[in-house]
C-alpha cells in the first residue's frame, strides 16, 4: 500500500505573510471582551443589591450611591462595547486584507 505524505513546504508555500497588527488587534479584542465580562458580572451584582425587596430608610442613601455607581458602570460598559466592536471590525478587515479578500 502506497502512502502519500505532504511536506511542510507545500503548506508554507500558500501561507500569507504574518502581519503583527493582526495579533495586536486580536489581543486587544480579547482583553476588552474579558474586561466587559467582569463589568457585566459587576453590574448584575449591583443590580441585585439595588433591587432587593427589603427597603428601609437607612438603605435609601446607600441605594442612591449604588445607583450612581451603576450609571458610571453603564457608561464604561458602553465604551468597552464600542471599543470591542471597533477592534473586532478592524481585526476582521486586517485579516481579510492579509488574505486578499475584499
Secondary structure, DSSP 8 states (H G I E B T S, - for coil): -------HHHHHTT-----HHHHHHHHHHHHHHHHHHHHHHHHHHHHHHHT-S---HHHHHHHHHHHHHHHHHHHHHHHHHHHHHHHHHHHHHHHHHHHT--
